[in-house]
Each structure stands twice: as structure tokens, then as C-alpha cells.
Amino acid sequence: MTERERKFLNVGSYHFARTPTEIHTFLGSCVSVCLFDPVHRYGAMNHILLPGIGGPLSDTKSARFGVNAMELLLREFARLGIASRSLMAKVFGGAVGLNGLNDLFKVAENNVAFVYEFLKIEGIPVIVSDTGGHHVRAIHLYSDTFEVFVKKTSLAAKYVERKESSFSKTIAETVEKAENRYILF
């Protein structure tokens, strides 16, 4: 049995592994993309909170926003001379109905749609996916084999709901502050 390092991904983080690593996270409306280079057996995973790109004040090193999260992963492979078209992808998450933000803005559906479109543009085939539904997912990626173990559960629901609600509140406060600065005519 292969000895593996273990790495947990919080919301808005990512990990690239050149050595055997078990990368794991919990997903609600968030989405994770697992990428794999079959030649070198390098693997990576991100944890995307929101689709698209963050605003002008967002941290470009944060993987909270889809474009940043995907570019950060691809950059890790590119540093080693690995082209995005030689990679394979697996996509997970995007559960609906876990919090009010998702219901209002369709975050889960938009996260999933964003990821598929991004991967299509980059020429990276999605070989497996498990998205949508109403369950929290526990995801475990073995970076060197590209095996992904998924457990749909409600046990982690409180944890994920608390994390997503915290981010939802931050986003709502940011929007409210922005609305208070401007008067619409």
C-alpha cells in the first residue's frame, strides 16, 4: 500500500501534488475539480466557492473564485512543462438547496456550468463527474492514481452549511456596503 500525505482543502484553497497525497474536502454548493497528468502521475484539486472571477478587491491567489482556482491549478502543471490539453478532469459538488444564497443566486448550478465551460475551453476532458443533487459530498482524491472516493452524507452538512453561510453573510455585507456607497438614478 502506498504511503500518502494527507491534505485537507478549506473553501477557496487548492493543492497540487507531485508525491502520493490524499487530498480531501467537503462540498455543498461549492465545486471541486480534480486534475491529473497520467504521464507523470501528478494530481491536484481545488475548492471553488463562486464561479467566474472575483472583483477588483479580491485576492488573485485565492481559489474562492472559479477563474482563479482553475488558473492556479493549471499554472502548477505549466511550471513543470505540462500542457493543459494533456490533463484529465473529474468534477464534484454543486449541491442545491443547502442555503439561501444558493437558492437566490443559483450558486451551485453556476459553479458547475462555469467549470464545464472552462474545462471545455482549455481542452481538458471530464472523464467522471458527480454534481447537483441535495447531498453534501466528502471527496477524497488519491493524487497519484486519480482515484476519487465520494461519500454523499448529511453528517458533514452542518459543517458545510456553517462555512457556506459564513461566506454568504460576508458577500451580502459586501454588497450592502457597495450599495450604500452609490445612489442609483
CORTAMO-V427232 format. One record per pair of residues at least 24 apart in sequence whose C-alpha atoms are under 6 Angstrom apart, sorted by the first residue. I is the first residue (numbers start at 0). J is the second residue. Records with the same first field share a line. If there is no record, write none. Layout:
I: J + J
This chain:
10: 46
11: 46 + 47 + 61 + 62 + 63
12: 45 + 46 + 62
13: 44 + 45
14: 43 + 44
15: 43
16: 41 + 42 + 43
17: 41
19: 142 + 143
20: 141 + 142
21: 140 + 141
22: 139 + 140
23: 138 + 139
24: 137 + 138
25: 136 + 137
26: 92 + 135 + 136
27: 94 + 135
28: 93 + 94 + 95 + 107
29: 92 + 93
30: 91 + 92 + 93
31: 90 + 91
32: 89 + 90
33: 88 + 89
34: 87 + 88
35: 86 + 87
36: 86
40: 143
41: 143
42: 142
50: 110 + 113
84: 122 + 123
86: 123
87: 123 + 124
88: 124 + 125
89: 125 + 126 + 127 + 128
90: 128
91: 128 + 129 + 130
92: 130
93: 130 + 131
94: 131 + 132 + 133
95: 133
